[in-house]
Amino acid sequence: MNPEEFMSIDYQALAVTGVRSLTPYQPGKPIEELAREYGLDPDDIVKLASNENPLGPSPVAMQAAQKALADICRYPDGNAFTLKAALSDYLKVDASQLTLGNGSNDVLEVIARCFAGPEDEVVFSQYAFAVYPLVSLAIGARGVEVPALNWGHDLSAMARAITDKTRLVFVANPNNPTGTVEGTAAMRAFLDKVPERVLVVLDEAYREYMTESDDNVDGVSLLPDYPNLIAVRTFSKAWGLAALRVGYAVSSPEIADLLNRVRQPFNVDTIAQAAATAVLEDQDYLERSRTVNRQGMEQLTEGFAELGLEWIPSAGNFVAVEVGDDASAIFEGLLEQGVIVRPVAGYGMPRHLRVSIGLPEENQRFLEALKRVLERRGA
């Protein structure tokens, strides 16, 4: 078949309706790409765009990953027995309640494919994680976006949005990209209103960064009271294993059994399983991650205050700062100085930039670059 014959076929029309409506997820700009575009030294670029752990990986996880390399000629343990046993002990749940995924995004998609389809509805909040509408469209379900309340979830409105067609409700706590968090009392009041036939997916990707002052909602501890709840977590953030892609869901054994029928075999590789199992033992690393995050948040927000900028209080490892109508130009100005942050116009927040918490010197580099760009824009 020659190229002309290819052009005679409308492949867009062949795709399912939901897929035709999708816009691909846009990750943070890679360091290598910025270096090529602006002729910058990759070692002189600061990336604060993807909510990664600035400490680098745990040495314990690194050692386990290196040891696991000897077996990369073999398929992984499809049931991830050792990792599930470690998670079971760490979370104080039964291994039958666990479903593993290639990052928490994979788990979210498995849940959607398992429990919703064409003619069904999926409820989520305005300004919530972009994957929720993406997976809803991909399976042909109707996404129902509920207006936010103070940049966060309006749980009462979300409960009212549930209809006979609703199959899933996604709640991010803390939320990405706004960092807002819902308290335990509010979460329980919401769950009490949700019919048992509707599954609530509590996305806790950033939970490890929450402090006691955040009211520390723990989805796993709520499971005994709410059998329709699924808590989803990840090793990509506070645990520092973003590149290895390990996420998991904790639910009732009945729900986990269904999810494990849908997930792809061998979806978590051997190296990832080994590193994730090992890092659960490195509590010192987790505490250092929390400390660096807390201090970095203070550093950035104090810097924003000095610059006269407002921000959304965040319980995650990132903060959304309001920089004005020309946020996209400020983003480009930061890129020119070798600083990568995240524009969030695609989330309906065209006046904000989302900034990941970095090491002290990285945070300072960003603040100095931001000051220069703002002064230049104001001149």
N, C-alpha and C positions, 0 to 999 in steps of 0.2 A: 504494500500500500504506500503510495507516494504522499508527500505533504499536502497536496491539493485535496486528496481524498479525506485526509484527516479533517481538514477544515470544513468539509461538508457535513460533519456530524456535530450536533449540538450536545456536547457532553454535559454542559450545565443542566440541560433538561433531563438528563439521565439520573442525576443525583437526587436523593430524597429531598423533599421540600425543606426540611429543617436545615440540612447542610448547605443548601443554596443561599440561605439567609445568614449564614455564619460569617463573621469577620475573625480571622485568625488571632489568637492571643499574642500580644506583643510583649515579650520579655524585656528586661532592662538591657540597654546597649552594652555589648561586650567590650572589654578593655581593648582587645585587638582591633576591633572595628573602628573605635575612636582613634586609635593610634594611626591607622591607615588613612582615615579621612582627614585628619588635621596634621599629619606628620609629626606626631608627638612620640616621646619616649614612653613605651608601655610601663616602665618602672616608675614613671613620674605621674601616672594617672591614678586618681582616687575614685573608686567605684562605691557609691552609696545609693544604689538603685534597686537592689534585689533582696533586701532584708536578710542578707547572709551574716553568718557569725564572723565578726572581724578577728577573733582570736586564732582563726585557722582550726584545723581538726585536732581532736584530742590525741595525744601521743599513744594512748592506750588503743584507740580505734585504728590509728595508723599501723601499729604493730600487728593487730589482728588482721587487717586488710592485707598487709604484706605476706603474712603467713598463708592466707587463703589463696594467694596467687598460684601456689603449687598445684591447685586443683582446677584451674580454669579450663582444662580440657574436658571436664565432666559437667554434666548438667547440675544445677543447684538442687538442694533438697526442696522439692515442690511443696512440701508441707511446712517447711521452715521450723522443724521441731525445736531446735535449740533456741532460736530467737523467740519463738512463741513461749517456750518455757521461761525464758528470762523476763519477758514482758508480763507473763502471768504472775510471776513472783513479785515483780516491781509494782504492778498495778493492783495486786491482790484480787485478780479475777481468774476464772477458769480459761484454759487455753481454747476451749470450744467457743469462747465468746470473741475470738480474735479473727480478723480478716486482714491480710497484708496486701500492700499494693506498691507499685512502682512510683513512690511518692504519694502524698495524700490526694493529689489531683486524680491519680488513677483510681483510688478508692472512691472518690466522689462520683466518678463516671460509672464505676461498677454499680454503685447504689442506684444511680439514676436509671441505668439500663435494666436493673433487676426489678424495679418497682414502679416505673412510669413508662408511658408510651404515647402514641398518637391519641388524641382526644382527652388526655389527662392534663392536669395543671400542676405546676411547680411554683411554690411561693418563695420569694426572697426579697431582700430589702434593697432600696435605692442605696447607692454607694457601697454595695457589698462586693465580694470577690467576683471577678469577671468570669470565673469558671462556671458559676451557677447558671447564668443564662446560656453559656456555651453548651453545656451538657444537656440542658433542657431542649434547646433547638435541635441538637444533633440527634436526639431520640424522637423528635417530632412532637414533643409535649409543648404546651403553651406556658410560657413563663409569665408569672404574675408579679410585677415589681411593685412593692408597697413603698410609698414615700417615707423617707427617713424622718427621724425626730432628733434634732440637735446633732446631726451627722451620724447618728446611730440608728439601731433598729427600733421601730415603733412596734413593740411586741403586741400591744393591744390591737393595733390596726392590722397586724399580720394575722392574728387570730380571727379577726372579722373577715379577712380576705379568703378564708378557707371555705370552699364550697363542696358539693357532692363530687366534683371532678378532681379535687385536690388529692394528690397522692404523696407529695413530699413538701417539706418546708426546710429550707436551708437557713441556718442562723450561724453567723461567724462571731466568735467570742474569744478573744478580742477580734474586732472587725478589721479587715484589710480592704481599703487603704486608709481608713480614718482613725483606727486605733481605739475606737470606742468600746466600752465593755458594759455588759448587763450584769446586775447583781443577782445573787442567789434567789432572793425573794421574788424579784421580777421574773426570773426564769421559771421558777416553780408556778407562779401565777399564770404564766403563759402556757406552760405544759398542761396545767389543769384544764385549760380551755380547749386544747387540741383533741379531737376525737381519736380514739385508739387506732382507728383504721388508717390514720394519716401518720406517716413516719416523719419525725423531726431529726434532721441531721445537724448536730452541734459541732461545727468546725472549730477545733481548738488548736490550730496550728501554732499559735503563739502563747499557749497557756503557760508554758514554763517561765515566761517573762513576767507573768502577773505577780503582784505583791499582795500582802494581806490587806492593804488599803484598797485594793481593787475588788474586794468582796469575794475574790477567788472562787468563782463558780467552777465546780468540778463535775464535768459531765459523767464521768465514770461512777462517781458516788451517787448520781441521780438515777442510774439504770434500774436498781431494784424497785423504785417507785413508778417508773415510766417505761414499760416494756416496748413502747413504740419509739424510743429514743436510740439514736446511734451517735456515739462520740467518735470523732475523727481527729487523729493527731499525726505528727510527723517527726522525723529525725533531722529534717532539713534546716531548722532554725537554731534553737538554743543548743541542740546536740551537735551541730556543726557538720552534718553529713549531706549537704544539699546535692552535691554531684553524684552521690550514690543512690539517691531516690528510694527512700524507705518511708512509707507511711502505713498507717493501720487504722482500722475501725474496731471499736469495742461495742458490743451489742448483746442482745439475748442470744443464746445458742441457736435458737430457731432462725433468727435473722442472719446470723453468721453462716449457718449452713447454706442458706440460699445465696448469699453473696459469694461464698466459696465455690458454688457451682458455676457462677458467671465469670469470675475473674480468670484471667489467662494463666495457664500453667507456667511455672518458673518465672513469675513476674517480678520476683526479687532475687537478684543474682547472689552468687556465693560470697563475693567480696562484701557486698552490702550487708548481707545477713551477719557475717562475721564482725564487721565494724560496729553495727548497731547493737549486737549482743554485748560486745566488749564495752561500749561507751556507757551503757546503763550502769556499769560498775564505777564509772569515773565521776562521782559526785563532786569532787573538787573542781573539775572542769565546768560542770553545770553551774556551780556557785560563782566561779570566776566570770562566766558568761553573763550571769545576772548582774554581778557587780559592775562590770564594764558597761553593760547596757544602762543601768541606773545612773551611773556617773556621766555617761555620754548623753543621756536624755537631759540631764541638768545642764550640761555644757551647751548643748544646742539651744534649749529653750531660753537660757540666760542670754545667749547670743542673739536670738530672735528679739527678745525684749529690748536689748540695746539698740537694735536696728529699727525698732518701732513696728515690728511685724506681729501679727496674730497667728496662732497655731491651734490645732485641735488636740486637746490633751489625749495622750496615747498610752495604752497599757501594753503595746507591743515593742518591737525593736526598731521602730521607725516612727516618724512624726510627719504629719501633713502641715505645711506652713503656707499661709496665704501671702502671695507676693504681688497680686494685682492682675489687671487685665492683660498685661503683656507677659504672662507666665511662660509662654512658649519661647519668647525672645530671651527671657532670663535663663531658661533652660539651655538654649543655644549658647548664650554667653558663658555659662559655666562650662559647657563642653569645650569651648575654645581655650579655657584655662586648665583643661585636663581633669575636670570634676564631673562625674556622672551621677545625676540624681534621676528621679522618675517623674515625668509629667503625668498628670492624672485627668486630663481633659476627657479621655475616653471613659472615665467613670462619671462624667458629668460634673467635674470639679475643675473648670478651666482656669481658675484663679489660684490654684494650689500646686505645689510641688511636694512629692513625698520623698523624704530623706531617711535613709537607713542609718542607724547608729553605728559609727565606726570607732576605731581607736582614737584616743585623744588628739593625736597629731592629724589624723584624717578629718576629724570634726573641725579642728581649727583651720585646716586648709580650706574646707568648704565655706566656713563662715567668712574668712578673709576674701575668698573669691566672690561670694555672694555680695559682700559689702561693695567690692569694686564694680560689680555688674550693676547693682542698684544705683550707685553714684553716677555711673556712666549713663544709665537710662534716664536719670533725673536731670542730667546736664542739658 
